[in-house]
C-alpha cells in the first residue's frame, strides 16, 4: 500500500511505494534529501518523524542512537513508512548543499567502447555512496599530485557503481588506463564537483549538446530526467568525428523511441560515400540551423572548449539565448592538485 509523505518545512509531498524507504520515495519523485552511505551507518540522511510511524530498519547506534530514535529521529535511507508520514528533513536546493568528499574506490570493470574510449566503472567501499547531481564530475587524484576530471555518466539514482567515459588523448592518465590499469586497482577521487547539472526548477525545452565523451554527463542528465519523469522537451545534438565514434549509440536511439527525447547525431569528419545518412558538420552548427530563436530555451553543453565557446557565442549572439540559460562543462587538461 502506498503511503503519502509530507516533507517539512517545504510542504512537498511524495508517495512511498511498497517496500520503499523515505529516501528512495523522495529521490524517485525528484526531491533531493541528503544522504551518504545509504546503509544506516553514517547519519547523513537523519531527519525527524513528526507524524506517523516508520519501520526503522537496520541502523547503527553511532548513526542513530536509541535516545535520538526515542525523540522521533530516523535515518531516511532505512526508514520505511508504516502509515502516512509528516517528516522534517533538510532538502538540498543546490550543489553547495552536497558535501565534497575524498573517497577510495576500486576499478570494477574496464570496457572499450571504441578504439579510443574506455568505460570505467568504479565501486565505492561497501558502506559508501556518493551523492551528486546528474551532470557533475569527480577528480581522480593521481599519485604525482595531479588530478583528472571525469564526469559521471550514471544518473544519481543508479549509484552502485560510478561510470566514467575516458578518451585516450595520449596524456599520462589515459595512457595508464589504456595500457596498465586493471580491474580491482585502487584509486582515490574527490567529488562531486562542478555546477553543470540539470536545473529542475525550469520547464523550458532544453538543448543538450554533447561532443565526444561530453556524452557522459549528458547521458546522466537524460537518464535522470527519464527516471524522474521530467516532462520538459529534451533535444540531444551529439557530435563525433565519424559514425564509429558515436559510442553507445543504441542508448539515445532508445531514449528517442521510448521516451520522446529527440536525437540528432552529427558527424564532422565523414566523407560522401561513407554510408552515413545523417547530419554532417559541427554539432553546434546543426542546432543553430534548426532554431531561429533560442530565447525560450536552456542549453546544456559538454565537450571541447572550442565547441563550448562557439556554441555560447553563436547561441547567445545570434539566437537570443540568455547567457544565464547556457550551462557548460568544457574539458580541461589535468591540473596540479
Ligand atoms: S545513514 Fe548514511 S545515508 Fe542514511
Boltz pocket constraint, residues with backbone or C-beta under 6 A from the ligand:
constraints:
  - pocket:
      binder: B
      contacts: [[A, 34], [A, 35], [A, 36], [A, 37], [A, 38], [A, 39], [A, 40], [A, 41], [A, 42], [A, 43], [A, 44], [A, 45], [A, 46], [A, 63], [A, 75], [A, 76], [A, 77], [A, 78]]
      max_distance: 6.0
